[in-house]
Each structure stands twice: as structure tokens, then as C-alpha cells.
């Protein structure tokens, strides 16, 4: 069960959903003191689960990112990064990492910082010492952190083309069971927020179904073309869905479920 997302984060992060874009080429400018302080504070205070942590590293992560598809996927010029780690034996840790990480990434986005989820092409050994990784922990993902120019450069456009990043599944494709057009307005807004959620190679592996007044997020299939957990993607989706619901006045709480289901949003009685 997940405790409620802090109220102060809801509107700010919800507004950041449509602003956030994956950026891999940074201008090299060091982070301002206010942004350093913000990232340190968010990592320290936003801790929705025991056994997980987000760590802010104020230093160039050049050796952390290994790139993909030649130079097109290479992260360049970032002055800092975030690492997301969990105890290895923690139940549902992959989905929890997605939820935790996306919350912090959206806070960074709201502050004007650029990011990019990286769960596959990075070097854990390079991160290990910088975050004092414990034996019982695993690094699930990282994100570069910094400032970018307004438009995508050639390499970023090429990477976007490779993963078809602008293509989003329809609301019909990401729902099952009852007609989503008959769902409460808040839930329909939640589905639209899901359409903006990032995922590995833009696979968007989530499905949402209604169970009475509650809503269940599940994976479309456990296996995929990537070795990155689909439950991690669904953890990101959980946060987007919750932000929209709560922004539109629908309170509730998440409960984790067994595969292929991920979690149920239990609506709080009014």
C-alpha cells in the first residue's frame, strides 16, 4: 500500500507531465545553487516507500552512460544526475522505482531542468561508489540532469525517430473491460495523463480496467523486446494516473497486486 503523494507535489507535477521531454544533449552549464538545493531536498523528502532511495550526484556522469545505437543515444554535457536504487528483495521494487523516480523527475521538470529516464544503457559499476551502494541494493535506473537548448538537436531527433517517441496508444488501446467513455471524468483525465508517460522504447505496456469504483493497472505482457521491467514502466504510469485523479478531486490509495496486474487504485469514499 502506498501512502498519499504529498499534496504540495500534485498540481506542480501534474502540470509538468506535458512539459517533460526526454533530453540527452545538455549545454554543460553547472546547476544553479537553487536547483542543487531543490534536488537534494526532493530526494530527501519524497520517500513514498521504505527500502528505496533516490540519490542526487552533482558531477558530470560521462562514464555512467554507455549510449545506444552508436552516438545517437549518448548522453552528453550533463552536469549532474540522479540514481534510483532499491533493496534487491523488496516486493514490487521495480514498480516502486518507476513511481519514485517519475515523481522526482517531474519535480525537476517543473523547476526547468531536463532529464531522460535511462534504465538499460548505463554502467552500474560507475554509479556504485558515487552513491555508496550497499550489498543488498540494486541500481534500477538513472537520469541525467541539467539544462538544454530549446529545440532537439540532430542526434536527439534521430533517437526520437528510432523509438517513434511521438506515437501514443489510443485510450481504447490502453483500457480493457468497460467503456472508458463512461468512466468518471477524473479517471478519463487519468488515462490522458497515461498517454504522456515515458516508457522503455516507447512501448507503453500498461492496461487500465475499472473494477467497481476502483481502477487496476496491469502489464500487457510480462515479456518484451527489452530487458527493462514493464512493471517499472507501469510504476511511472501509476504516478501519472494518480496525479490526474487527485488534481481533479479524486482521492484514493494504491495497493500492489500480483502479475500481470501491478496495482489497484482504491477510491476514497467521499
N, C-alpha and C positions, 0 to 999 in steps of 0.2 A: 504494500500500500504506500502511496506517495502522499506526503503532506502537501498542502496547497502551495502553489507558486506564490512568492511574496507579492502582495497587491501592487507595490510600487513598480514592479517589473512588467506587469500585464500590459498596460497601454503602450509603454515605451517599446517593448519588444514586439508587440503586435504591429505597430506602425513600421517597425524595421523589417518585417517579413518581405515586403515588396521592394524594399530598397537593397537588400542584401544581394550581392552577386559574387560568384567565385572569382577571385583575382589572384594571379600567380606572379605578376610582374609589378614590383614595387619601386618607388623612386629613390629608395635608400636613405631617406630622411629619418633621423633618430626620433623616437617617440617623445612627444612633449611631456613635461613633468606631470601635467594633469591627467594625461592618458595613462601614464605609468601607474599613477596612484589609483586611477579607476580600475585598471585591470587587476592590480593587487587586491583591491577591496572586493571586487566581484568574485574573484577566485576564493577569497577567504570567507565571504558571507553567503554565497549561493552554494549551499551544500544540501541538496534535497535527499541524499542517500548516505548512509554510513558505508565506509569501505571504498568510496570513490573520491578522487580529488582532481582538480584542475590546477595546473601549475603555470604561472607566467614566467617566462625566461626572457630577460631583457638583454638580448645579444643576437647577432646575426646567426641564423640557422643554416648557413650554406652547406654544411656537411650532413645535415639532417635529412634533406630531401634528395632522393635519388633520381627523380624525373620519370617520365613515361613518354613513349613514342618519340624517342630522340630528344631534341631540345624543346619540343612544343609544350611538354608538360612540366618543364623545370621551373621551380620556384626561384625567383631572382630578386635580390635587392631588399629583402625583408629585414628590418632592424630587430625584430623580436618574434617570439612565437608562443603558443600555448600548447601544453601537453595534457592529455586526458588519460588517467590511469585508474585501474581498479584492482582490488584483490581478486586473484585468479578464481577462487572458489565461491565468489559471491553470486548468488542466484540472480539471473536476469541482468548480469552486468553489462552485456552488450547494449541492450535497450536503454539501460540506465545511463550509459556513457553518451548515447545519442541525445537523450533528454538534457543531461547536464551540459554537454558541450554546446548544443544549439542555444541554450539559454545564455551562455556566456558570449557566444559568437553574435547573437542578436544585440546584446548589450554593447559589444564593441561596434557593431554596425550603427547603432543609434548614436554613438559618440563620434562617428565619422571615420572609423577605422575600417580597413579592408581585410578580408580573411578568405580562407579556402579550406574546406574540410579535406584532410588527407588521411586516409585510413589504410592505404595499401603501399604507396610508394614513398616510404621514409625508412630511416635506419634507426631502429630502437636502441642499438648499442651507443649511438651518438647522443641519444637523449638521456639514457640511463643515469649517467653521472651528474648531468646538469639538474636533474630533478630528485636526486637521491632515491632512486627506485629501490624498493625493498624486495627481498626474495619472493615474498608471497604476492607481489604485484605484477601486472602486465600493462604495457602502454598500448592502448587501443587505437588512438588517433592523435593527430596534431593539426595545428593550423598556423600558417604564417600570419604575422600581424604587422600592419604598417599603413603607409599612405600610398595611394596610387593616383595616376593621372585620370582624368575624367573618362576617356574612352579606352576601349580594349585595343591593345597593340596587335600586330600581325600574329604573333605566337599565340596569344590568348584567343584570338578569333579562330585560329586553326584548331586549337584544343576544343573550343566550343562546338565547332563543326563536327569534330571526331565523335563527341558524345551526344550530339544533337540536343544541346542543353536547353534550347528554347521550346522543344516539343513537350507538351504536358498531356497526360492522360485526361480524358474527359471525366466528368463527375460520374457518369454511368459506369465507366471502366473501373473506378476505384470504390464502387459500392456494390453490395450484394444484398439479397433479400428484398425488403420492402422498397417501394418507390421513394427515392431520396427527395423528390419534389414535394412529398407530403410530410417531410421531416420538419421539426421546428426551425424557425428562421436562424436561431443561433447555431444549430447543427449544420445547416446549409452553408453558413459562413465558415464553419469549421472545415467543411470539405473544400471550400475555395482556398482556405489557408494551406490545406494539404497540397494543393496543386503547386504551391510555391516552395515546398520543402525540398532541400537538396538531397541527393542520394548517389550512391556509387554508380558511375557511368550512366547517370540519369535513368536508372531502371524503375524508380517509383514502385517498389514492391509491396505496397500496402493495399489492404482492402478494409472497408468500414461497413459494418452492418448494425442495424438497430435491433435491440432486444428490449422491448417494452419502452421505458423511458431512458434506458442506458444505451451506450454505444461501444462496440468492440472493434479494435484494430487488430488485424491479422496479416500474416505474410501471404503473398500469392503462391509461393512455393519456397521450401527451405533451401533448395539448391539453386545455384545461379552461375553465371559466367565468371563471377568474381569470387575471390576467397574472402571478401569482406562480408561480415554478417548482415543478413537482411533485417535482423532484429535491431541492429544499430540504426539502420535507416528508419525503421519503424519507431524507434525512440525519438528521433528527430520529428517524425510525423505526429507523435503524441503531443509534443510541446506545441506545435503549430495548431493542432486541433483544440487543445486546451486554451491557448491564448485567445483564439477567436470566440470560443464559447463564453469564456469569462468576460471578455471585452463586451459581449452582447448580453451580459447579465445572467448567464447560466453557470452556477457554481456546482462543483462536484469533486470527485476524487478518483484517482486511478488505482486499479488493482491488477497485478500481474497474473497472467494465465499461462497455461501450457501450450506448446506448439501444436498447430500452426498459429493459434491465437497468441497475441502478445500482451494486450492489456484491455481492461474494460473501464470505461468512464461511467461511474455511478453518479447519477444526477442527485444533487442535494435537494431534498423536499423543500418547497417554498413555504 
